Amino acid sequence: MKLQTKLMLISCSLIFVVITILAVIFQNMFEDTMKSEIGERALSVSYAVSNNPLVIEAFESDDPSKSIQPYAEKIRMKTGAHYIVVGNKEGVRYSHPIKERIGKKMVGGDNQKALSGEPSITEATGSLGPAVRGKSPIRNNDGEIIGLVSVGFLTDQIKEEIWPYKLKIIIVGILTLLLGIIGSVLIAKGVKRATHGLEPKEIGMLYKEKSAILEAIREGVIAVNREGVITLANHTALQMLETDSEKLIGENVLKAIPNTRLLDVIASGKNEFDEQMKLGNTKVVANRIPIIDDRHQVVGAVATFRNRDELFQLNEELAQVKSYSEGLRAQTHEFSNKLYLISGLIQLGSYQEAQDIITKESNVHQHFTQFIMNHISDPYIGGLLIGKFNRSKELRVEFTIDPSSHLKDIPNSIDRQLLVTIMGNLIDNSMDAVVDSKTNEPIVKISLSDFGEQLIIEVEDTGEGITEETANMLYKKGFSTKGRDRGYGLYLIKQAVEVLDGHIFFERTKAGTTLFTVIIPKE
């Protein structure tokens, strides 16, 4: 039998059983509710009659029935009650819809609570048949119980009133069953479309193939549904999180990965690529993609994680080459200008001026390079600073390093590439700021310190500063005041600082400069 036919038969059977059970339950609940409401109505009427001064005063007369009977019948006609019976403490009736029964004892055996002073709702058989009754005690002016009032609604008539509603429930149930059958057919067809006409065995084979592919991937893979519950995790992801699938599958992703952005991807529906983060104790580069169904709605998200150290082995080499090449390019450009200047001075016969320029340039570069060699032990950072120094010459920016700077005690646990990212982008941003400044002299100062338990990086510039409007958006990805395709420098700095468990902040100094400070713990 085809999957579509099986689903249709199972669905129809389940719908029939569920609708039948629900119809019976609903009818019983409706009948109980109606009886409860009628009982409350009967109790309210009995309470009103029992507290009426006319009734209380009538008990003191020689013939209470003379006053009570007309009043009780009047109230009965207004409220729709089937009977209102007023009786004394012995249960002798003073009123009844059938006059011949006045003076006889009340029946049903449910007067005890009312005569003890407690109003009650009962269902008992009286002289007119089974009824829902509300009973209230009658008290004289001294508070003594002198009788009771019983207001009843016959059960048979209640059922007659309920029957039209039951009929409606039956009709609705039949219509619901028909709709359920139609829905089952549509669901079966929908399942067939969703499974692309595949039978269970074929779906099972695809599942096994998918599992094999996931385990063969070297990247960690985690998938979540719309609520953020983990539905899939391959072996590599489990290794990174140092757990097993039984503990991870079905758990909320925030418990397993507190710093995840998968829920943000679900909310925004946008891809995120090459984001650095920590997965357990492993530093990784993450990619996140929303899962979108046929109706273009986000129903979940998938994240892949690649060990960052593997990627950065090559990136470190490329970054070093890039840094050196940038420095050489800037140096070549700057020295070309100097050579043209020296050549012109020689042609003009200004030999002393040419010699002065040669000596000055030689001393400046030699002094800077010597300072880097003596105070900066890491070749990546040293190469970066020399490159930025040459770049500053090209931009005509005064680039200085605090003479007390010292950066040799860098633990092996601190990623040098992240330090290069932080310093390189901070210096570039500062140079851009001072070049754009129209009022101040373009100066960029840096200070580096490795004393104590922290690495401290400070970059100060004489640019226009940061406005209050942009301060809150400063580290947001893609945000920039310099036009399109910008806004990634400070975002990358913030990410790198967070990976190193450090802090970054900025301030406007009393001298009118902008100072960025990065503090990174050595441990």
JONOR-V750604 format. One line per field, one symbol per residue. psi: psi as a letter, one per 30 degrees, with the letter a starting at -180 (. if undefined). burial: I if it has 24 or more other ideal C-beta (glycine too) atoms within 12 Angstrom, else O. A space follows every 50 residues. Layout:
BEGIN
psi = ???
burial = ???
END
This chain:
BEGIN
psi = kleeeeeeeeeeeeeeeeeeeeeeeeeeeeeeeeeeeeeeeeeeeeeeef gkeeeeeffflfiefeeeeeeeeeeeeefglfljkklaffgkkflkejef fkflkklfghfeeefggjklkljljaffaklkkkkklkkafggkkfalkj kkkkeeeeeeefeeeeeeeeeeeeeeeeeeeeeeeeeeeeeeeeghgkle eeeeeeeeeeeeeeffkfkkkkklaffgkkfkkleeeeeefhaleefekf lkffeeieglgeeeeeefgklkkhkklkjbgkklkkkkkkkkafghkkga lkkkkkkeeeefeeeeeeeeeeeeeeeeeeeeeefeeeeeeeeeeeefgi eeeeeeeeeeeeeeeeeeeeeeeffjfkeeeeeeeeeeeeeeeefhkjjl kkfgkkifijlffkjeeeeeeeeeeeeeeeeeeeefkfelkjkkklkkkg kbglkkkkkklgafakleefefgegkkfkkggalhagfefeeeeeeeeeg hakkllljlffglkjkkkkkke.
burial = OOIIOOIIOOIIOOIOOOIOOOIOOOIOOIIOOIIOOIIOIIIIIIIIII OIOIIIOIIOOOOIIOIIIOIIIOIIOOIOIIIIIIIIIOIIIIIIIOOO OIOOOIIIOIIOOIIOOOIIIIIIOIIIOIIIIIIIIIIOOOOOIIIIII IIIIIOOIOOOIOOOOOOIOOOIOOOIOOIOOOIOOIIOOIOOOOOOOOO OOOOOOOOOOOOOIOOOOIIIIIIIOOIIIIIIIIIIIIIIOIOOOOIIO IOIOOIIOIIIIIIIIOOOOIIOOIIIIIIOIIIIIIIIIIOOOOOOIOI IIIIIIIIOOIIOOIIOOIIOOIOOIIOOIIOOIIOOIOOOIOOOOOOOO OOOOOOIOOOIOOOOOOIIOIIOOIIOIOIIIIIIIIIIIIIIIIOIIII IOOOIOIOOIOOOIIIIIIIIIIIIIIIIIIIIIIOOOOOOIIIIIIIII OOOIIIIIIIIIIOIIOOOOOOOIIOIOOOOOOOOOIOIIIIIIIIIIII OIOIOIOOOOOOIIIIIIOIOOO
END
